[in-house]
Amino acid sequence: MAGKEFVWFKHYQKNVPHEVDYTSEYSSLVDIFQKSCQKYSELPAFSNMGTSINYSELAVHVDHFCSYLQHFLGVKKGDRLAIM
């Protein structure tokens, strides 16, 4: 991605980097998500049609969705999913 200019970059604030260096502070994508939900727990994570949820609420929804995938649909480690 280095050197590429994506359309959405022009909407970033000046202090927001175009790439995330997760190699030193985070061990995985899951780790990034969990630590972000803890750090920003009371900040808005998602807004749509006049309704918002904060990062703490998002973490709960993600846990419930993961439980549904595992316990009701039988998704196992290594299975591949396409989520839209």
N, C-alpha and C positions, 0 to 999 in steps of 0.2 A: 504494500500500500504506500510505501514511502515514495514521495515524489508525485503521486497521483492527486489530482484535484477533483473531488467529487462535488456535485451540485450542492449538496447540503452543507458543505464546509462554509459557504458564504453566509450561512445563517448562524454560525457559531459565534459566541462572544469572543473578543480578542484574547482573553486569558484561558480559553478552553483548547487544549491540545487536540490535534487531529487523530492521534493514536494514543492508546492506553498502554503504559508499560506495567504489566501485571506480573512480570517474571520475578521481581524481588519481594514485593509485599504480599502477593496472593499465590496460593498453591493451585487454584483451579477456578473455572468460571463459577462454580457453585460457591466457592470461598468469596469471590468478588461480590456475588449477590447477597450472601448472608451478612457479610461485614457492612455492605452498603445499607441493607435494611436495618441493621443495628444503629449505624452511625446517623442515618437520616430518618429514623423511625417516625417522627411526627411531621415530616415534610411531605408535600404531595408527590406521589409517584405516578399517578395516572389521572387524567381528567377527560371526560367525554360527556357530551350532552348535559352539561350542568351538574354532573356528579363527579366527585373526586374521591380517591382513596389514598391514604398515606402509605409509606413504606412498611410500617408495621402491619397494616391490614393486608397489603400485597403479600407479605411473607406468609400470613395465615392462609390466604387463598391458594398460594402456590403449594403449600403443604397439603391442603385438602385435595388439590388437583393431582398431585403426585400419589397420594394415598388411593384415590379413585383409579388411577392408571394401574397401579400395582395390585390392588386388592379386588377390584371389580372387573377390570379388563385383562388382568393377568400379564401385564407387561413386566418383563424381566431384564436384568442387567445385560446389556449387549444388544437388546432389541432396538430397532430403528423406528422413529416416529416422524411424521410430517405434521406440523401444527401450523394452522393458518389463523 
